[in-house]
Amino acid sequence: MNQQDIETFLMLVRTKNITKTAENLFVSQPTVSHRLKQLEDELNVSLLVRKKGHKRVELTAKGEAFIPIAERWLSLMNETMMLQAREGVVYLNIGCTDTLNSTLFPELYRRISRDKNKRFSLNISTHYSIELYELLDNYVIDVGFVYHHLHYKNIISEILTREKMYIIQEASSTLRRDKIFLSELDLEKEICFIWETNFQIWHEQMISHGRKPLFVVDTFRLLSEFMEEPGRWTIAPQSVVRELQKTHNLIVSEVADERQPPERIIYMITHKDMTEAKAAAVNAFREMMLEYFKEIGLKLEV
């Protein structure tokens, strides 16, 4: 067995769909099918029920029984990679949402890369929050950073920080005040940046009222691109504001309305069943991260 075959099988367990599995792993559908067939041949068992014309994939009884074995195998493989690494270097698989990987974490990653002690070797990936829970539960990543608290029996979730939301306007705007009422903003010029359900509900009730903004985006790169045009505005958390200010001339204001936008909560998620070595590595990374958060002015809840 090899790691790619195991990861492909576990991704299929999550998606129940070969097309989705291929998209999530950034490979072709024939590659997914080949890896699964290769795994079945090596195990000499059928893991999947194959039905022509059915997009949804079902597991055989032996396929279901193989899930915990595959998860343990992948965990052991990650531990083996740590042993094979240079002495004193810790191998960590980190999963983040797009915005965190684009705005909050890059400087932390740079600091780790410049660390003379070379304590970490990082494998960094970007996914949606719900995907990160699944990847962590399947031992594909060691630690994740998300915006949602979901109930998984094998996952520990802790709040790291809460970020206040601000109105950001392109510099040509005439609304140059410390606080602005939402009713003063032009919905047709909004770049709506959605990251979680509570904000989406607040936005519908306080801003859109059934109407559509100019654009709805889900990545920091798109937000940054669209904010360059005159008159554009958005509502975004503190770390996004700070990162946008590095490349854009912006007006930053607070929301004047009594009902404020919900703060963006950042959770750290880890697996309950970590080895001692892996837990030590995650804790070391966590300490460096919290120190960095303090330096940039984030209020910690841990």
N, C-alpha and C positions, 0 to 999 in steps of 0.2 A: 504494500500500500504506500501511496505517497500523499503528501500534504494537500496538493491540489485536488486529488480525487476525493479526499475526505471533506475538504471545505466545500466542494461542489455538492456532495451528497447532503451535507448539513444545510446548505443554502436552499436546496430543493425541498428539504423537510419543512423549511420555513415558508417558502413561496407556494409550494405545491404546483409549480408551473415552470416548465423548461424555459419558456421565453423570458419570464421574469428573472429566473436564475441566471440566464446568460447576460441580461442587462445589468444585474447587480454585480456580477463578477467581471463585466467588461470583456466578455468572450462571445464567440458565435454559438448558436444553438447546436450545430454539429459537434463542437468541442465539448459542450456539456454532455451530450449523448455519449460521446466517445469515452469521456472520463467515467461516467456511470457504468458503462458496459465493461470497461477495464476493471473497475472495482468489483463488479459482480463476478467477472471471470476469475479474478484472484481469490475471492472468497468462496467461489464455487456455489453461490446461492443467488436466487433472484430477489432483488431488493425492491423492484418496482412492478406494478401491474400496468402493463402497456395496452391501451385500448385505442384503436384507430379512430380519429375524428374527435377525441376527447382532449381538450386543452389541459384540464386539471389532472395532475398525476397522483396516483394512489400508491401507498407502500404495501408490500406484502407483510405477512406476520413476521417474517425474518427481517424485513426492512425496518419495521417498528422496533424489533429487539436490538437491531444494530445501532440505533440512535445513541444510547448511553455509551456504548463501546466506542463509537466514533468520537464522541465528545471527550472521553477520557484519553483516547489516542492523540487527539489534537492538543490537548493540554500537556501531555507528556512530551510531544514533539517540541512544543514551545519551550518547555523546561530543558530539553536536550540542546536546543539552540543557544540557550543561556549558558550552558556548561561549555559549549564549543567556542563561545565568544572569548575575547581577550580577557585575561585575568583582571577582575575588578570592574569590568564593564557589564552593565545590566541591560538586557534586551527587553524592551517594552512595546507592546502593541496598544496604541492609543487611538480611540475613535472620538470624533467631535462632529458637531453640526458645522455646516458651511460657514456661518457667520463667526463662530468662535475660532475656527481655523483660519479665517481671513482677517479678523480684527484683534481679538484678545490674546491669542496664543502665539502668533508669529515671533514676537520679541522674546517670549519665554523659550521657544525652540532655538532661537539664535543664541541665547545665553547658554543653553545646554550644549550647543554645538561648539561654543568657544571655551567651554569649561576645561581648564588645563588638566583636571583630574580624570576627564573622560569617563564619567560614571555611567552614562546612559548611551544606548544605541536605540533610536526610536523608529518604529514603523507607524506612520501616521496615516489615518484614513478619514474620509469625510462621508457622513451619512445623515439621514433624518433621525430624529430622536427615537422613534419607535423601532427603527432598524438597529440602532445601537444596543437597545435592550436585548434584541434577539441575538446579535453577534456576541455580546457578552455572555449571555446564557449558554451559547454554544462554544464558548472558550475561543472564539476567533480573535477577540480583543481582550486585553487585561483590565482596562479602565476606560470608562466613557464619560463624556460631558454632554448633558442634555438639558432641555427646557421643561420636560414633563416628568412627573412622578407616576410611574406605572407599577402595579403590584405584580412582582415576580417572586416566587418563594425562595429562589436561590440568589437574589440580587439585593444588595444593600444600597440605598439611595440616601444621600445627605445633601442638604442645601449648603452651597458655598457662599453665595452672595446674591443680592437683589440689586438690579440696576434701574435707576429712574429713567423715565422716558422724556424726550425733548422734541420740540418742533424744530426742524432744520429747514431753512430756506436758502435757495440760491441767492447770491449776494445782491442781485438787482431788485429784490423785493422792496416794496415801500413800507412793509410792516416791520419796522425796526424798534421793537419794544422787548422788554425783559419777559413780559407775559402777554400771551395772545389768546383770545377766545377762538374756539374751533369754528364758530359761525363766520369768522372773518376770513377764513381760508377758502380758496377756490378749489373745489373738488376736481375740476377738470384739469388741474395742474399737479395733482397729487401722484407721487410714486408710493403706492401702498406696499409696505414691507411687512408681510405676515410671517410670524414664526410660531404662534401657538393659538389654541382655541379661545382662551380668555380674551386675548387682545383682539381677535377677529370679532368676537361678540361685542366687545366695547366699541370697536370701530364701526360696526353696523349700526349700533344704537346711537352713537354720538356724532358720527360724521357722515356715513354714506346714506343711511335711511333708504336702502333699496337701490340707490344709484351706484354707478360704477366709477371708480377713479380712472385717471389717465392710464396708469399701468399698475399691475399687481406683480411683484417680483418676490423671489424666494432665495436669492443669492446676493451677497454683498457686492460682487462684481457688477451685476446688472444695476443695482441701486447706484453705485458710484458712476456708472456710465450715464444713466438717465438724469442724474442730478446736475449735470453740467449745463443743461439747457436753461435759458432765462425763465424765471417765474416758478420753477419746480420746487416742491417741498415734500417733506416726509416726516414721519414720527418714528424715532429710533432711540435705542438705549445708549447709555453713556459711552460704552466702549466703541460703538459704531460712530458716534459723534466725533470722538477723539481721532479715530482712524481717518474719517472723511476730511477732517480739518487739515490733515497733512497734505492733501492734494487739491482741495477745493476751497474757494473763498465763500464762507457760509455765514448766515445769521442764525444764532442758536437762541431759542426762547423756551420758557416754561409754558405749560398749558394753564390758562387762567381759569378754566371751568372748574366748578366744585368737584365734579366727578372726574378724577384723574385717570389717565391710562394705567392699566395694571403694570406693575413693575415686572421686568424680565427676571425670572428666577433661574439661576444656573445650578444644576445638580451634578454631583459626581457620583457615578455608579460603579460598584465593584462586585465581584462574585464572592458569595459567602464561603465557597469551598476553594480557597487559594492555598497553594503550598506556602511554607514558611519563607522560602526564597523569593517567591513572587510577591507575597504580601510586603516583604521588606523593600522590594523595588518600588512597588506602588506607593508606599508610605514616603520613601525618599523623594519621589517625584512630587508627591502632594506637598511636602514641606517646601520645596523650591517654588512651587506654584503659588502657595499661600503668601510666601515672602514677596514674590513679584506682585501679587494682587495688592498687598499693602502699599507697596511703593507707588503704584499708579492710582491709589486713592479709592479702591473699591472697599465697601463696607462688608466685612466678613461675618458670617453667622456660625462659624466653627471655632 
